[in-house]
């Protein structure tokens, strides 16, 4: 029995072009802490912030600022593999970066 490479995706969060990326910061508290990428999106008075653990990216802050809408998806590349998080552009589905875990860290009122 052979296994073919499968990919399934589930969109966790979706932000249209009216949301702007207002803050991007890479953070590592110390050598023992997991690296995090913090991203905040804003529209009018609404704000959403996310922390991505173990991000893999290249020049992500410059690319995210020019995004025309974002989708945060959970992607499974194979039946036996772990899910990974992909952050992509809604307009052309370009994947900006992948991460192991995402947390919505938006403060609640």
C-alpha positions as CSV (number, residue, x, y, z in Angstrom):
1,X,0.0,0.0,0.0
2,X,1.4,3.4,-1.0
3,X,0.5,6.7,0.5
4,X,0.2,9.7,-1.7
5,X,1.1,13.1,-0.5
6,X,-2.1,14.8,0.6
7,X,-2.8,18.3,1.7
8,X,-5.8,19.6,3.6
9,X,-6.4,23.1,4.9
10,X,-8.8,24.7,7.3
11,X,-9.0,28.5,7.5
12,X,-8.8,29.6,11.1
13,X,-8.9,33.4,10.6
14,X,-9.5,35.5,7.5
15,X,-9.0,39.3,7.2
16,X,-10.0,41.2,4.1
17,X,-8.1,44.1,2.5
18,X,-9.8,46.6,4.9
19,X,-7.5,45.2,7.7
20,X,-4.0,46.7,7.8
21,X,-1.0,45.1,9.4
22,X,0.0,47.7,12.0
23,X,2.6,45.8,14.1
24,X,5.1,43.0,13.4
25,X,7.7,42.0,15.9
26,X,10.0,39.0,16.4
27,X,10.4,38.2,20.0
28,X,12.6,35.7,21.9
29,X,12.7,36.3,25.7
30,X,15.8,34.1,26.2
31,X,17.6,31.1,24.8
32,X,15.2,28.7,26.5
33,X,12.0,30.4,25.3
34,X,10.4,29.6,22.0
35,X,10.7,32.3,19.4
36,X,7.5,34.2,18.6
37,X,6.3,36.4,15.8
38,X,3.7,38.9,17.0
39,X,1.4,40.3,14.3
40,X,-1.4,42.9,14.9
41,X,-4.1,43.8,12.3
42,X,-6.3,46.8,12.6
43,X,-9.5,48.2,11.0
44,X,-11.1,51.3,12.3
45,X,-11.4,50.6,16.0
46,X,-11.0,46.9,15.7
47,X,-7.7,45.2,16.6
48,X,-6.6,41.5,16.3
49,X,-3.2,40.3,17.6
50,X,-1.6,36.9,17.1
51,X,1.5,35.1,18.4
52,X,3.1,32.5,16.1
53,X,5.4,30.0,17.7
54,X,8.5,28.7,15.8
55,X,7.9,30.8,12.8
56,X,9.9,30.1,9.6
57,X,10.1,33.2,7.4
58,X,12.3,35.5,5.3
59,X,11.7,39.3,5.4
60,X,8.2,38.7,6.6
61,X,7.6,42.1,8.1
62,X,8.2,43.9,4.8
63,X,6.0,41.4,3.0
64,X,3.2,41.5,5.5
65,X,2.9,45.2,5.4
66,X,2.0,45.1,1.7
67,X,-0.6,42.3,2.1
68,X,-4.0,42.6,0.5
69,X,-5.9,40.6,3.1
70,X,-4.6,37.7,5.2
71,X,-5.7,34.1,5.8
72,X,-4.4,32.1,8.8
73,X,-4.9,28.4,8.0
74,X,-4.1,25.1,9.6
75,X,-2.6,22.8,7.0
76,X,-1.9,19.1,7.1
77,X,0.6,18.0,4.5
78,X,0.3,14.2,5.0
79,X,-2.0,11.8,6.9
80,X,0.7,11.1,9.5
81,X,2.3,14.6,9.7
82,X,1.6,17.3,12.2
83,X,-0.5,20.3,11.3
84,X,1.3,23.6,10.5
85,X,0.0,27.1,10.4
86,X,0.3,29.0,7.1
87,X,-0.2,32.8,6.8
88,X,-1.1,33.7,3.2
89,X,-2.3,36.5,1.1
90,X,-6.1,36.3,0.2
91,X,-5.6,37.9,-3.2
92,X,-3.0,35.5,-4.7
93,X,-2.6,32.8,-2.0
94,X,1.1,33.6,-1.6
95,X,2.3,32.0,1.6
96,X,4.2,34.5,3.7
97,X,5.4,32.1,6.4
98,X,4.6,29.0,8.3
99,X,4.7,28.3,12.0
100,X,4.1,25.4,14.4
101,X,1.4,27.1,16.6
102,X,-0.7,30.3,16.5
103,X,-2.5,31.9,19.5
104,X,-5.0,34.7,19.3
105,X,-3.6,37.1,21.9
106,X,-6.1,40.0,21.4
107,X,-7.0,41.5,24.7
108,X,-10.7,41.3,25.6
109,X,-12.6,44.2,27.2
